Amino acid sequence: MKSCPKCKSESRHRMMRKGIVKIIPGTRGYACDNCNTQYAWFSLINRTFKV
C-alpha cells in the first residue's frame, strides 16, 4: 500500500530519499501527484510516512 498518507491517492512518482530515510534499508521515496506531499514507503512493515 503505497498510497499518500495525506490524501490517500495512488497517483505518485518516485523521488530521492531525504534525511534519515536514506539510512533505513527497505524504504522508497515518493511524492503525491495530487497534493505534492513527499513521503516514504517502508516495505518491511508496508507503511507510509511523511518525510
Residue frames as a rotation matrix with the C-alpha (Angstrom) as fourth column:
MET 1
0.583 0.812 0.000 0.00
0.812 -0.583 0.000 0.00
0.000 0.000 -1.000 0.00
LYS 2
-0.523 -0.852 -0.016 1.97
0.844 -0.520 0.131 2.94
-0.120 0.055 0.991 -1.31
SER 3
0.320 0.735 0.598 -0.87
0.757 -0.578 0.306 5.46
0.571 0.354 -0.741 -1.16
CYS 4
-0.382 -0.436 0.815 -0.34
0.010 -0.884 -0.468 9.02
0.924 -0.170 0.342 0.03
PRO 5
-0.607 0.137 -0.783 -0.64
0.776 0.315 -0.546 9.37
0.172 -0.939 -0.297 3.83
LYS 6
-0.883 0.256 -0.393 -2.36
-0.076 -0.905 -0.419 12.76
-0.463 -0.340 0.818 3.44
CYS 7
-0.278 0.808 -0.520 -4.93
-0.915 -0.388 -0.113 12.36
-0.293 0.444 0.847 0.65
LYS 8
-0.051 0.193 0.980 -4.85
-0.183 0.963 -0.199 8.54
-0.982 -0.189 -0.014 0.17
SER 9
0.701 0.245 -0.670 -4.27
-0.667 -0.109 -0.737 8.91
-0.253 0.963 0.087 -3.57
GLU 10
0.580 -0.485 0.655 -2.49
0.408 0.868 0.281 6.16
-0.705 0.105 0.701 -5.53
SER 11
0.832 -0.265 0.488 -1.15
0.383 -0.364 -0.849 8.69
0.402 0.893 -0.202 -8.07
ARG 12
0.749 -0.647 -0.143 2.56
-0.105 -0.329 0.938 9.19
-0.654 -0.688 -0.314 -7.28
HIS 13
0.767 -0.622 -0.158 6.09
-0.091 0.138 -0.986 9.33
0.635 0.771 0.049 -8.67
ARG 14
0.563 -0.634 -0.531 9.43
0.820 0.508 0.263 8.19
0.103 -0.583 0.806 -7.27
MET 15
0.787 -0.395 0.473 11.80
-0.362 -0.918 -0.164 10.68
0.499 -0.042 -0.866 -5.65
MET 16
-0.252 -0.915 -0.315 15.18
0.081 0.304 -0.949 10.55
0.964 -0.264 -0.003 -3.97
ARG 17
0.541 0.396 -0.742 15.03
0.724 0.230 0.651 9.80
0.428 -0.889 -0.163 -0.26
LYS 18
0.160 -0.428 0.890 15.97
-0.227 -0.893 -0.389 12.59
0.961 -0.140 -0.240 2.14
GLY 19
0.185 -0.112 0.976 17.48
-0.924 -0.359 0.134 12.78
0.336 -0.926 -0.170 5.61
ILE 20
-0.370 -0.317 0.873 17.40
-0.774 0.626 -0.100 9.80
-0.515 -0.713 -0.477 7.93
VAL 21
0.668 0.711 0.218 15.28
-0.438 0.614 -0.657 7.81
-0.601 0.343 0.722 5.49
LYS 22
0.466 -0.581 -0.667 18.39
-0.754 0.133 -0.643 7.27
0.462 0.803 -0.376 3.33
ILE 23
-0.527 -0.757 0.386 19.95
-0.841 0.399 -0.366 5.21
0.123 -0.517 -0.847 6.10
ILE 24
-0.105 0.593 0.798 16.96
-0.555 0.631 -0.542 2.88
-0.825 -0.500 0.263 6.63
PRO 25
-0.957 -0.242 -0.163 17.11
-0.270 0.521 0.810 -0.08
-0.111 0.819 -0.564 4.20
GLY 26
-0.652 0.734 0.190 13.86
0.750 0.661 0.017 -1.10
-0.113 0.154 -0.982 2.52
THR 27
0.082 0.689 -0.720 12.45
0.346 -0.697 -0.628 2.41
-0.935 -0.197 -0.296 2.11
ARG 28
-0.465 -0.146 0.874 11.47
0.881 -0.175 0.439 4.16
0.089 0.974 0.210 -1.10
GLY 29
-0.644 0.168 -0.746 10.72
0.173 -0.918 -0.356 7.85
-0.745 -0.358 0.563 -1.55
TYR 30
-0.327 0.633 0.702 7.59
0.932 0.095 0.349 9.07
0.154 0.768 -0.621 -3.34
ALA 31
-0.900 0.219 -0.378 5.74
-0.111 -0.951 -0.289 12.33
-0.422 -0.218 0.880 -4.00
CYS 32
-0.142 0.948 0.285 1.99
0.640 0.307 -0.704 12.53
-0.755 0.082 -0.650 -4.46
ASP 33
-0.754 -0.090 0.650 0.80
0.628 -0.386 0.675 13.93
0.190 0.918 0.348 -7.80
ASN 34
0.212 0.949 0.235 -2.40
0.734 -0.313 0.603 15.38
0.646 0.045 -0.762 -6.29
CYS 35
0.965 0.247 -0.083 -1.26
0.228 -0.646 0.728 17.16
0.127 -0.722 -0.680 -3.11
ASN 36
0.424 -0.885 0.192 2.54
-0.190 -0.294 -0.937 17.17
0.885 0.361 -0.293 -3.67
THR 37
0.746 -0.167 0.644 3.24
-0.641 0.083 0.763 15.53
-0.181 -0.982 -0.045 -0.28
GLN 38
-0.047 -0.824 -0.564 6.62
-0.657 0.451 -0.604 13.84
0.752 0.342 -0.563 -0.03
TYR 39
0.592 0.294 0.750 6.56
-0.772 0.477 0.421 10.53
-0.234 -0.828 0.509 1.80
ALA 40
-0.558 -0.779 -0.285 8.49
-0.806 0.590 -0.034 7.30
0.195 0.211 -0.958 2.22
TRP 41
0.664 0.705 -0.248 7.22
-0.647 0.708 0.282 3.74
0.375 -0.027 0.927 1.98
PHE 42
-0.347 -0.734 0.583 8.77
-0.914 0.404 -0.036 1.19
-0.209 -0.546 -0.811 4.35
SER 43
-0.076 0.358 -0.931 8.42
-0.735 0.610 0.295 -2.19
0.673 0.707 0.217 2.62
LEU 44
-0.836 -0.326 -0.442 9.11
-0.008 0.812 -0.583 -4.43
0.549 -0.484 -0.682 5.62
ILE 45
-0.768 0.602 -0.221 6.08
0.342 0.093 -0.935 -3.20
-0.542 -0.793 -0.277 7.55
ASN 46
-0.481 0.562 0.673 4.14
0.816 0.007 0.578 -1.97
0.320 0.827 -0.462 4.49
ARG 47
0.417 0.572 -0.707 3.57
0.776 -0.628 -0.051 1.54
-0.473 -0.527 -0.706 5.89
THR 48
0.035 -0.372 0.927 3.96
0.681 -0.670 -0.295 5.06
0.731 0.642 0.230 4.53
PHE 49
0.377 0.061 -0.924 5.07
0.806 -0.513 0.295 8.10
-0.456 -0.856 -0.242 6.49
LYS 50
0.952 0.035 0.304 5.63
0.189 -0.849 -0.494 11.76
0.241 0.528 -0.814 5.64
VAL 51
0.065 -0.993 -0.094 9.19
0.969 0.085 -0.234 12.98
0.240 -0.076 0.968 5.27
